[in-house]
């Protein structure tokens, strides 16, 4: 855990149990829908069901790194320590979710492609994103001065966000084994049947 300095309030301890209950309930509902309610894919069979984990992990990792970017801008603009705290917390979440995103993708790739890993654009750019944000966290340990540490990390966080759209669009920009966008086709129409799409939304 990366240390930072922020004012501490009393609201979070009161709502934390309710957040835990809500998270557990939503996880249970999403699991039942993904395993039993969503139909079997006509091409991939039941192996596709791991995408109900893989895709939300990817989206939440993207979101976490965008929050790092926004909070980094906020720190440089205001020098408010709260922005730095949000940035580092989001980076930790993003690194965790990206690591799980890669693991889930490898589990899906083995029966689908026949290998756990291949050097194709989506996997490579995702691995680069993971390493970049691990580097972001390591960078914070190079200085004991809070302001200097936060500023260096903020600059890095602003630059690193460039890789997020590169990861997402890599399947369109290069010859990739990875399937094309799952939720929307290029024309904007849904690429999933309604039960599959609803299950994916609940899984988020």
N, C-alpha and C positions, 0 to 999 in steps of 0.2 A: 504493500500500500504506500502510495506517495503522500507525504505529509504536506499540508498547506494550512493556511491560517484564514479562518472565516468566523464570523459571529455565529454563535450557536443559540438556537431557539428551542422551544419546548413542543412545537407542533409535531415534528416527525415521530418522536417516541409514542405519541398518542395514536397516530394513524397507522403506525407500522404493523400492528397485528391485523388490522383490517386489510391492509395491502397484501399481507401474506395469505389471508383467507381468500381474497379475490383472485390472487395469482394461482393458488392451488385449485380453486374451483374452475377457473378458465382452462388450466392445464388438463384437468380431468375431462372436461367437455370436449376440448380439442382432440385429446387422445382417442376418445370414443368415436368421434366423428371421423378422424383420420384412419382409424383401424377398421371400423365396422360400417360406417354410414356412407362414406364416399365410395363411388363405384370404382371397380378395377379398371385401370387404363388399358385400352385396346391394344396398344403396342408394347408397353413396358411391363404389363401385368401388375402384380402387387408391389414390386420393388419400387415403383414410383412413389409409394406412400411416404418414403423418407423425405421427399420434397416438401412435405408439410412441416418438417423441421428445418430442412436446408434453406428453403427460400425465406422464411421469416428471420432466420439467423442472419442471412445476407442483408436483408432490408434494415434490420435493426443495427447491424454493424455500420451500414452506410449512414443511417440516421445519427448514430453516436459520433461518427467522425465529422459530420456536418455540424453537430453541436460543438465539437472541439473547435472547429473553424469559427463559428459565431462567437463562442465564449472567448476565443483568443483575440478576435477583433475587439470585443468588449473590454478585455483587460488593457490592450494597448490604447484604447480610446479613453478609458476612465480611471485606470489603475485601481479599480475596485477588486479586492481580493476574492470576492464571491465569484467573479468571472473565471479566475484562475482555478478555483475549486471545482467549478462546473466542468471546465476543460479537462482537468486531470481525471475527474471521475468518469467522464464520458469516454476518455481515451482508454481507461482500464476496462470499461464495459465493452468498448469496440474491439479491443485486442482479444478479450475472452470470446466474444461472439464470432470474430473472424477465425480464431483457432477452431472453434466448434463447427463453423461453416465449412472449413477445409476438411475436417474429419468426416462430417456428414456427407460432403461431396465425394470423398474417397470411398466411403461405404456404398454410395450409389454407383460410382464409376466401376467398381469391381465387377458386378454382374452385368452392367450395361456395356462397358467398353472392354472388359476382360483384364483390366489393370487397375491398381490402386491409384496410380499417378501417371500422368503423361504431360509432356511439355507443350501444352496447348495454351492459347492466349488467356482464357479466363482463369485457369489455374495459376499460371505464372504471374499475372497481374494481381491476383488475390494474394499470393504468397508475398509479393513485393509490398503490398499494402500492409500485410501483417508485420513484416519486418520494419517498415517505416514507423509504425506506431509503437512497436516495441522500442525502437530507437528514440521515439519521442519520450517515452517513460524513462529510459536510461539517461537521456539528456538532462532530465530534471535532477539527476543525482550528481551532476558535475559541479554544482555550485551550492554553497551553503547560504548565500545571500538570496533572500526570498524574491526581491524585486528583479534581480538579474536572472534568476532561475525562471521566473514566470515569463519574463520578456523573451528570453531565448526560446522557451518552449512555445510561446505564442506565435513567434515568427515561423518556427518549424511547423506548427499545427496549421497555419494558414497555407503554407506551401504544400504540405502533404495531402491536403484535401483534393488536389488535382487528380490524384490516383483513383478517387471514388468513381467519377464518371468514366474514367478509362476502364476500370474493372467492369462496370455495368455494360458498357457499349462495345467491349472487346469482341463479343460474339458477332457483332455486326460489321466491325471494321476489318476483321481478319478471318482467314479460313480456319474455322474452329470446329472441334468435335462436339463441343457443348451445344445443347439445344438452344434455339432462339428464345427470345423473351417469352416467359411462361404465361403471364397474366393477360397481356395485350398484344395483338398482332400489330404490324406496322400501320394498318389501316385504322387501328383504334378499337376494333371489335374484340370481345373477349376470346381468348384462346383456350379457355377451360369451360367445361360444362358447368351449369349453375351449381350443382352440389359440390363439385370440386372447388369452385371459386369461393363458395360460402365457407367450406372447411378451411381453406387457406386463410381467409380473412379472420376466422375465429382463432386459428393457430397463431396469428400475430399477437 
